[in-house]
């Protein structure tokens, strides 16, 4: 069967999730590096789209390498969109937007995080999307490294030592 041209043109979409207002400098630094690696691998970044935290730093990194960014925002107005977001998607759904982020991505990279990040990871798990967490960072995501999120054993949370390895693992584990 002949392949559709769009199959060749599709870029992988990688979500970056993690700490928002409570992000530490180590989270922001690694998020920016992850964003750069996403752009270098010719992938698209999807994130929460707000002008702070891990999402903003990842988008900043992606844009610094001329990459493309999508922000799935919980608000219904554009005023809270980060300046590094190319396409803001306003949902007006609050935390329910986490499901959209998780369903939109082909793989997810989690950097620290709390209950919101845990929720995004749980949705990615439910949808059998690869999930990669950066080791040695505080937050919910690191606690799940090497584990399944329930007895269904859908996908283990993979461990990455740095930004480059996180993006490589995410891409390698996407079901084609």
N, C-alpha and C positions, 0 to 999 in steps of 0.2 A: 504494500500500500504506500502510495506516495505521501511524503511528509508535507504538512502545511508549512508555508514559508514562515508563519508566525512562530513555529517551534524553534526555528533557528535564531529568530530575533529576540526571543524572550530572555530577559535578564532575571537572575534570581533576586528575590526580595528578601532582605535580611532585617529582622526586627532587632532593635537594641532597646532593652528595658532595664530599669534599675531605679536607684534612689532619685527622688525629685528634690524636694526642699532640704532633705537631710543628707545630701551627697557630701562626702568628704573629698578633699583634694585628690586622693588616690583614685577614687571612683571617676572623677571628672577627667583626670589625665588618661586613664585607660580607655574611657569611653571615646575620647577624641582620637586616640590611636586606633581603636576599633573602627570608627567612622572612616578614617583614612584608608585602612585596609579594605573596607567594603568598596570604596571608590576604586582603589587600585585593582581590585578583582572584577571590575566592571559590573558590580551589583548595585541594586537600589536599596537605600536605607528607608525603613519605615519605623516610626517611633511615636511617642506621645505628643510631640510637636510644640511643647511649651518652651518659653524662653528661660529655662533654668534646669539644673540637674543633669543627669546622665543623657537624657534625650537631646538636650541642647548641645552638650559637648560632642556627642556622636554626630549630630547634624553639622556642627562646625567643622569637625574633622573631615566629613564626607565632602562638604563644599570646598574645603581647602585643597582637595585633589580633583576639583571639577566634577564631583559626583552629583547624583540626583537624590532628593529627599522627599519623603511623604510624611506628613504629620497627621495623626488621627487624634483630634482634640476632643476633650469631654464637653467643651463649651459649645454654644450655638452662635457665638460672635467671633469675628476674626481678630479682635483686639489682643487676645492672649496667645497669638501665634508667634513662635520664635523666628528670629530674622534669618535663620539658615534653612527654613522650610520652603521648598519649591511648590509643593501642592498641599495646602491645608485642607483637611476634610473635617468639617465641623459637624459634630454628631448631636450635641445637646443631650447626651446620654450619661454623663458622669462616668463612673467606673465601668459601666456596661460597654464602653468603647474598647475595653481590654479584649473583649471577644473579637472585635473587628481587627485589631492589631494582630492578634494571634492567628486568625483565619487568613489574613492577607499575606502573611509572611510564608516563605518557603522554609525558613529556619529562624531560630531565635537565639540571641546572645544576651545573657542576663549578667548584670554587673551590680552586685550588692542587692539592695532593695528590701522592701518590707512587704506588707500584705498586698499592695497593688501589684508588685512584681510577682509575688507568689501566685496571685490570681491569673496574671498573664501567662506564667509558666504552666499553670494547671490547664488553661485553655489550649495552649500549644500541645501539651501532653495528650489531652482529649482528642485533638486533631492529628495525633501521631507525627507532629513536626519535630525535627531535631532541635534539641535544646543544649546550649553550651553555656557553662558558667566559668567565670574566671576564678581560679583558686586564690587563696590567701587574701581575699577581700571580705570585709565584714558585710553582713546582710543575709537575707533568706536564701539567695541563690547558691551561695557556697555551701550551705548546710545540706543541700540536695545532691551535690556532686556524687556520681557513682551510684545513685539510687533511682529506682522507679518511684513514681508518685502514688501508686496504689498497686493492688494485687493483679491488675490486668497486664502489667509488664509491657506497656506499649513502647516506650522509649526511655532509656537511661539518660539522666542528666550527665552530659560529657564534661570532662575537666580540661581546661586550657590553662597553660602557664602564662600566656601573654596574648596581646591583641592579634598578632599575626596567626598564631595557632588557633585562636578562637574562630576566626573567619575561615581558615582552611578546614577546620573540623565541621563547621556549619555547612559549607559548600559540599564537602565530601559525603556528608550524611543525608543530603537532600535526595528524596526518592524521585528519580527521573521518570 
